Amino acid sequence: MMMDKLKELSLVHKAILVILATILVAVVWAIFAVPELPTAEEAKKMAQRAKIMVYENNTMKEEQNGKIIWELKAKRTEMSSETNSARCEGLTGRFYMDDGTVVDGSALGGGFDGKTKDVFLEGNAVIVTNDGRKITADKITWKAAEKKAIAEGHAHLTKKR
């Protein structure tokens, strides 16, 4: 019965039905395909991620008056362009003291604070000086303003004799 009625329609009427059906499908698609706007919290997280640069196998260093203060090498670094601070994985570093002492360090992770210029090693953190002192701890922080290291958690100091 429906087929008979379709056969009776003229070519113009059939074309109009096809066009109307196409418009209906397009309207339904447009309604359901429009993505939802992110919540305020999701938008904030997206903006934060956009301000973080990720580097693989990179080297960073801090200099003062042309003198290298420290150098860090990391397997992976997430750098915040907003704070100029970094979080690192697979970290090794070298610190140069005013008295000529060189301190080598390593840890599973760490990073530095762009405001204070402090550097931290955490997770099996170890630093060794060129005169035989060794500190192991859960976390070791190089306090730039004070030019000293602070060990936290299971700290152990040894010195070669």
Rosetta blueprint (number, residue, H / E / L):
1 M L
2 M H
3 M H
4 D H
5 K H
6 L H
7 K H
8 E H
9 L L
10 S L
11 L H
12 V H
13 H H
14 K H
15 A H
16 I H
17 L H
18 V H
19 I H
20 L H
21 A H
22 T H
23 I H
24 L H
25 V H
26 A H
27 V H
28 V H
29 W H
30 A H
31 I H
32 F H
33 A H
34 V L
35 P L
36 E L
37 L L
38 P L
39 T L
40 A H
41 E H
42 E H
43 A H
44 K H
45 K H
46 M H
47 A H
48 Q H
49 R H
50 A H
51 K L
52 I E
53 M E
54 V E
55 Y E
56 E E
57 N E
58 N E
59 T E
60 M E
61 K E
62 E E
63 E E
64 Q E
65 N L
66 G L
67 K E
68 I E
69 I E
70 W E
71 E E
72 L E
73 K E
74 A E
75 K E
76 R E
77 T E
78 E E
79 M E
80 S E
81 S L
82 E L
83 T L
84 N L
85 S L
86 A E
87 R E
88 C E
89 E E
90 G E
91 L E
92 T E
93 G E
94 R E
95 F E
96 Y E
97 M L
98 D L
99 D L
100 G L
101 T L
102 V E
103 V E
104 D E
105 G E
106 S E
107 A E
108 L E
109 G E
110 G E
111 G E
112 F E
113 D L
114 G L
115 K L
116 T L
117 K L
118 D L
119 V E
120 F E
121 L E
122 E E
123 G E
124 N E
125 A E
126 V E
127 I E
128 V E
129 T E
130 N L
131 D L
132 G L
133 R E
134 K E
135 I E
136 T E
137 A E
138 D E
139 K E
140 I E
141 T E
142 W E
143 K E
144 A L
145 A L
146 E L
147 K L
148 K E
149 A E
150 I E
151 A E
152 E E
153 G L
154 H L
155 A L
156 H E
157 L E
158 T E
159 K E
160 K L
161 R L
